[in-house]
Structure formats: C-alpha cells, structure tokens
C-alpha cells in the first residue's frame, strides 16, 4: 500500500515536508506503507486510479465522480484564520501585482489560465461562480493551454501568458510560505465560494489505526511542528455529502458552459469539456 501528497507538494521543499509528516503518521499507526513519488509530468489521474492507495491526497471533484469511489480517510483543516477551523478551501483568483485589474469583471475580454477539467479549484470553482455573468459574447478572449498545477497557473500569469488564473487557496498559502519571491508577483482580486477541501483517500477499507493516527496527530509533540510547517491545524473525518455537492456543482457548471461561450478561443486540450 502507498501514501502520497503530490496534490500539495507545491515545491520540492514542501514535498519533503509532506514526506516527513506522512512518515511520522505512518510510524505512529505502526503500519507498513510505502511513500511513493508521482511527480509531474506523470498524470495525477494515474495516481488516483492506483488500486493500492492507503493515504493519497485526492481532489474532491474527481473523487465525487469516480466509479467506484475510493474510501474517504481524513480531511485536512488548514491553520490560517480565514479557514475558520473548517475542512474547506476556495480559489484565489490572481493577476499580476502590477496589473491594472482590481475586480474580476475587469479581466473579461482577456486571457484565462485554468489547470485541468478534473480540478475543482483550478477549473470548476471559478467557472461555477462565473455563471452569474451570463451574456451574449464570450467572457474571455482566450483560454490558454492547461497549466496542471497551481504553480503552473501562477507562473502563466507572472510570465504574461495569461492575465488571470484561479489558484487552490491552500496550495497558494503553501506557495506564499515556500516561494514568496514568486507569490509577491501576483495579487488576489477575487475568491470563489468555499467548498470541501481535497481529502486523503484509500483504495479499500482504511488500515486499522491509520485514520486515528491522522486525527490525533496534532496532539503528538513530535508531529505538531511538522503540521505547523504545512499550515495544518488538524485532520477531521470527511463529510460525504459535502463531496457529493461538488459533483452537482460540476454538472450544473458544465451544462451552463456547454450552452454559453466562455472564451473566443479555447485551447484544444479543453475543447471536449465545452462540447455538448
């Protein structure tokens, strides 16, 4: 069985922090679980599809539409105060720090960077919130090629390949801590509605003691500093209906943008997602 935190291994130093944390939790549980690497450009969907998952971070949207669904293990609660001690997150929509844009509506008619159609924070969250801006002409001039990760979407904005991009809020918080020299080059102009945060999942019934090791990790003086480094307050038992809601939001958003044009030009890699 394997463990992996690729979703939030936003930089190599942060990836190393996740490995130290997972090692400590696995040792606390007294289990034999292998930490595996599955770094880009390997498709993250291949990781999520593995039959030997013991504790693998998975985006809530692909979890909600998976058949069969993996088993929910635990959900993280980020420590920054804006999370209110809840297992939630949102998309921080960013532009360059020197951009003239102050509001989301001012980005209409320009270039949008999204991650992939299987992402809640890098795709569905913003497109769902944009449905209120129904109009006859497309909202954006161009939807550029998939960026795959929050770092990729942020970099597209910094390098002026795109004018605006949504970033997973927890990933962005980790990036601000790890690479402030990059995050200082962008600023947030909009936040999407909070939804259920990505979760650790298992392929089968979780190994005895593993969930408990996560749930009580914050009380372990040896693990607490590792969680502080990862901006984690604690872990909680996931709420299944909150993840089913992501599927319903996705289906509503998908139907809307198949009937309305989001952008004048859509990169071919996204084309199927917008075809009826």
Backbone torsions as a table, in degrees:
resi	resn	phi	psi	omega
1	UNK	NA	153.2	-172.0
2	UNK	-125.8	159.8	171.7
3	UNK	-130.8	147.5	-177.3
4	UNK	-162.2	140.6	178.4
5	UNK	-125.5	37.5	-177.5
6	UNK	-54.7	-38.1	-174.9
7	UNK	-52.1	-38.3	-176.6
8	UNK	-115.0	18.7	172.2
9	UNK	-87.4	70.3	-166.3
10	UNK	-73.5	-21.3	174.3
11	UNK	-144.2	162.3	177.9
12	UNK	-55.6	-42.4	177.1
13	UNK	-62.9	-38.4	178.4
14	UNK	-68.5	-37.7	175.9
15	UNK	-58.7	-41.0	178.8
16	UNK	-65.7	-36.1	177.5
17	UNK	-65.2	-41.3	177.9
18	UNK	-62.7	-39.8	179.9
19	UNK	-64.1	-41.1	178.0
20	UNK	-63.4	-41.5	179.4
21	UNK	-64.9	-48.3	-178.7
22	UNK	-63.9	-39.1	175.4
23	UNK	-56.1	-43.9	-177.6
24	UNK	-67.5	-40.9	179.4
25	UNK	-66.7	-43.4	179.9
26	UNK	-63.5	-41.5	177.2
27	UNK	-63.6	-39.9	179.2
28	UNK	-62.2	-35.9	-179.7
29	UNK	-79.6	-14.6	-179.8
30	UNK	69.1	38.1	-175.7
31	UNK	-116.6	159.0	176.2
32	UNK	-101.6	92.5	-179.4
33	UNK	-127.9	132.4	-177.2
34	UNK	-91.3	132.0	169.9
35	UNK	-81.3	127.7	-178.5
36	UNK	-119.5	151.2	173.4
37	UNK	-94.4	139.8	174.9
38	UNK	-149.0	65.4	-171.6
39	UNK	-84.5	156.6	172.1
40	UNK	-54.9	146.0	10.6
41	UNK	-89.7	11.0	176.2
42	UNK	-59.8	131.5	-177.9
43	UNK	-61.6	131.3	-179.8
44	UNK	-68.0	-23.7	177.9
45	UNK	-62.6	-30.0	177.5
46	UNK	-67.6	-37.1	176.3
47	UNK	-64.1	-47.4	-178.8
48	UNK	-64.0	-26.4	-178.5
49	UNK	-87.0	-3.6	-178.7
50	UNK	-63.8	142.8	-178.2
51	UNK	-86.6	1.6	-174.6
52	UNK	-118.8	32.7	-179.9
53	UNK	-75.7	128.5	171.3
54	UNK	-105.2	-39.9	178.9
55	UNK	-155.9	94.6	-177.5
56	UNK	-127.6	128.1	176.2
57	UNK	-64.9	131.3	179.9
58	UNK	-137.5	137.4	175.2
59	UNK	-63.0	140.6	-176.5
60	UNK	-64.4	-30.5	-179.1
61	UNK	-67.1	-55.6	177.5
62	UNK	-61.5	-31.0	174.0
63	UNK	-60.5	-44.2	-173.0
64	UNK	-67.3	-25.3	-177.8
65	UNK	-106.2	0.2	-177.7
66	UNK	-70.4	143.7	175.2
67	UNK	-135.2	112.7	-3.7
68	UNK	-76.5	161.4	178.1
69	UNK	-79.6	140.8	170.1
70	UNK	-64.1	172.5	176.9
71	UNK	-88.5	133.5	174.6
72	UNK	-68.1	136.1	178.8
73	UNK	-109.5	-74.2	178.8
74	UNK	-147.1	158.7	176.0
75	UNK	-117.7	137.8	178.6
76	UNK	-80.7	149.7	171.5
77	UNK	-116.1	106.6	179.2
78	UNK	-62.4	151.8	-174.8
79	UNK	-86.7	-22.5	178.6
80	UNK	-55.0	143.5	-172.6
81	UNK	-59.7	-27.5	-177.5
82	UNK	-67.5	-11.2	177.4
83	UNK	-84.3	-9.7	175.1
84	UNK	54.8	30.5	178.2
85	UNK	67.2	25.6	-176.0
86	UNK	-118.5	152.1	177.8
87	UNK	-82.0	68.8	-175.8
88	UNK	-136.4	169.0	173.7
89	UNK	-160.1	-177.3	-178.4
90	UNK	-156.2	-175.6	174.0
91	UNK	-106.1	126.2	170.2
92	UNK	-88.8	115.3	-177.5
93	UNK	-90.4	120.5	-171.1
94	UNK	-117.3	153.6	170.2
95	UNK	-129.9	171.5	175.7
96	UNK	-62.1	149.3	-179.2
97	UNK	-59.1	-31.1	-179.2
98	UNK	-96.0	11.1	179.5
99	UNK	-68.5	148.6	176.1
100	UNK	-77.6	-9.7	-174.5
101	UNK	-76.0	132.4	176.5
102	UNK	-116.4	-20.1	-179.0
103	UNK	-131.3	153.5	-179.1
104	UNK	-56.9	-41.1	-177.4
105	UNK	-59.9	-26.7	179.8
106	UNK	-72.1	-15.3	178.5
107	UNK	-83.9	-11.1	179.9
108	UNK	-61.3	142.0	-176.8
109	UNK	88.8	1.0	-179.1
110	UNK	-115.6	-158.2	-172.0
111	UNK	-105.9	131.7	-177.1
112	UNK	-111.3	133.5	174.3
113	UNK	-107.4	125.7	173.1
114	UNK	-118.2	166.1	-179.8
115	UNK	-86.3	-84.8	176.8
116	UNK	-142.7	159.6	179.9
117	UNK	-65.9	-9.9	178.4
118	UNK	-93.3	7.8	-176.6
119	UNK	-102.2	131.6	173.1
120	UNK	-71.4	-53.0	-173.5
121	UNK	-77.6	-31.5	-175.7
122	UNK	-95.6	5.2	-175.4
123	UNK	-150.5	-71.2	-170.2
124	UNK	-65.7	-42.2	-174.0
125	UNK	-57.0	-49.7	-178.8
126	UNK	-69.0	-43.9	-178.3
127	UNK	-64.0	-31.0	175.3
128	UNK	-66.6	-45.3	-179.6
129	UNK	-68.7	-26.4	-179.5
130	UNK	-74.6	-11.0	-177.8
131	UNK	-61.8	-24.0	179.7
132	UNK	-70.9	-12.7	-178.3
133	UNK	-98.8	40.4	178.9
134	UNK	-59.2	128.3	175.9
135	UNK	-156.3	168.2	-173.4
136	UNK	-72.3	-32.4	-178.7
137	UNK	-96.7	154.6	179.1
138	UNK	-59.9	147.8	-179.5
139	UNK	-71.5	-36.4	-174.8
140	UNK	-121.6	153.9	177.5
141	UNK	-73.1	-40.3	-175.1
142	UNK	-150.1	139.0	168.4
143	UNK	-105.8	110.4	-171.6
144	UNK	-78.3	179.6	-177.1
145	UNK	-59.7	153.1	179.6
146	UNK	-55.2	140.9	-178.8
147	UNK	-105.4	-12.4	169.7
148	UNK	70.3	-41.6	-176.9
149	UNK	-132.1	160.4	173.9
150	UNK	-58.1	-38.8	176.8
151	UNK	-60.1	-42.3	179.6
152	UNK	-63.7	-41.7	179.7
153	UNK	-67.4	-42.1	178.6
154	UNK	-64.2	-42.1	180.0
155	UNK	-63.2	-36.8	178.2
156	UNK	-60.1	-38.0	177.9
157	UNK	-71.3	-45.1	-179.3
158	UNK	-59.7	-41.5	-177.3
159	UNK	-83.9	4.2	177.3
160	UNK	65.9	26.1	172.0
161	UNK	-81.8	-22.5	175.5
162	UNK	-139.9	160.5	-179.5
163	UNK	-99.3	-20.3	-175.3
164	UNK	-155.5	148.8	179.9
165	UNK	-157.7	144.1	173.7
166	UNK	-89.9	137.3	179.5
167	UNK	-123.5	137.1	170.8
168	UNK	-50.4	122.6	-172.3
169	UNK	-64.1	-38.4	179.6
170	UNK	-71.1	-40.9	176.0
171	UNK	-61.1	-39.7	-180.0
172	UNK	-65.7	-38.0	177.0
173	UNK	-62.9	-40.9	177.2
174	UNK	-66.8	-37.5	176.9
175	UNK	-65.2	-41.4	178.8
176	UNK	-59.9	-35.3	179.9
177	UNK	-75.3	-33.8	-173.1
178	UNK	-92.2	-41.5	-176.0
179	UNK	-132.7	64.4	-178.9
180	UNK	-59.9	-25.5	178.9
181	UNK	-64.3	-23.3	175.7
182	UNK	-92.0	-47.3	-176.6
183	UNK	-66.2	-23.8	176.5
184	UNK	-68.8	-12.3	-179.9
185	UNK	-87.9	-1.5	176.5
186	UNK	-130.2	165.8	175.1
187	UNK	-144.8	153.9	-176.1
188	UNK	-88.4	130.4	177.1
189	UNK	-115.5	-8.2	-177.1
190	UNK	-162.1	145.8	173.0
191	UNK	-124.3	132.8	178.1
192	UNK	-76.7	169.7	178.6
193	UNK	-63.2	134.4	179.2
194	UNK	-63.4	143.6	176.0
195	UNK	-139.3	178.4	-178.5
196	UNK	-62.6	135.0	-175.3
197	UNK	-79.3	154.9	173.2
198	UNK	-51.9	151.8	-171.3
199	UNK	-127.1	160.5	166.5
200	UNK	-83.4	133.3	-179.3
201	UNK	-125.1	161.7	175.6
202	UNK	-124.8	152.6	178.2
203	UNK	-72.0	-31.8	-177.5
204	UNK	-136.8	-171.9	179.6
205	UNK	-52.1	126.2	-176.5
206	UNK	-54.7	143.6	177.4
207	UNK	-58.2	141.8	-177.9
208	UNK	-55.6	129.3	176.5
209	UNK	88.5	-12.2	-175.9
210	UNK	-70.9	-49.2	178.4
211	UNK	-59.5	-41.7	-179.4
212	UNK	-62.7	-36.2	178.9
213	UNK	-63.6	-38.3	175.0
214	UNK	-68.5	-46.7	-173.1
215	UNK	-65.0	-26.5	-178.3
216	UNK	-108.3	6.1	-176.1
217	UNK	-60.5	-35.1	-177.2
218	UNK	-64.6	-19.8	-179.8
219	UNK	-90.2	-4.6	-178.9
220	UNK	-89.8	117.3	-177.1
221	UNK	-62.2	-20.6	177.9
222	UNK	-81.0	-26.1	-176.3
223	UNK	-97.8	-27.7	-176.1
224	UNK	-52.8	-44.1	178.6
225	UNK	-63.5	-33.0	177.7
226	UNK	-66.0	-37.9	177.9
227	UNK	-69.7	-37.9	176.9
228	UNK	-60.2	-41.3	178.9
229	UNK	-62.3	-29.8	-178.5
230	UNK	-97.6	12.4	178.4
231	UNK	55.7	44.5	-179.9
232	UNK	-112.3	127.7	173.6
233	UNK	-82.2	-48.4	-176.8
234	UNK	-170.5	-179.9	170.9
235	UNK	-119.2	150.3	-179.6
236	UNK	-134.8	166.4	174.9
237	UNK	-71.8	127.1	-178.3
238	UNK	-66.3	154.0	178.5
239	UNK	-102.3	103.3	-175.3
240	UNK	-52.7	-43.9	179.8
241	UNK	-58.9	-30.1	179.8
242	UNK	-64.8	-29.9	179.6
243	UNK	-85.4	-31.0	173.8
244	UNK	-64.3	-32.0	178.2
245	UNK	-63.4	-31.2	178.1
246	UNK	-63.9	-39.6	178.1
247	UNK	-62.3	-43.6	-178.9
248	UNK	-65.3	-39.8	177.5
249	UNK	-63.9	-41.4	179.4
250	UNK	-62.5	-45.4	-178.8
251	UNK	-64.0	-38.8	177.4
252	UNK	-64.8	-47.0	179.9
253	UNK	-62.5	-45.6	-177.8
254	UNK	-60.2	-44.3	179.5
255	UNK	-62.9	-39.5	-179.2
256	UNK	-63.9	-49.2	-174.2
257	UNK	-79.8	-8.7	169.3
258	UNK	-81.1	-18.0	177.6
259	UNK	-101.8	-10.9	-178.9
260	UNK	-132.6	144.5	-177.2
261	UNK	-84.2	120.4	178.5
262	UNK	-78.0	-43.2	-175.0
263	UNK	-140.4	152.9	177.1
264	UNK	-64.9	-42.0	179.5
265	UNK	-125.0	127.2	-180.0
266	UNK	-120.3	127.3	-179.8
267	UNK	-55.9	139.3	-177.5
268	UNK	-52.6	-30.2	-179.4
269	UNK	-66.2	-21.0	178.1
270	UNK	-99.1	-9.4	-169.0
271	UNK	-55.5	-44.6	-176.5
272	UNK	-61.2	-31.0	-178.3
273	UNK	-68.2	-20.7	-177.5
274	UNK	-109.4	6.6	178.4
275	UNK	-92.1	141.0	-179.6
276	UNK	-76.7	NA	NA
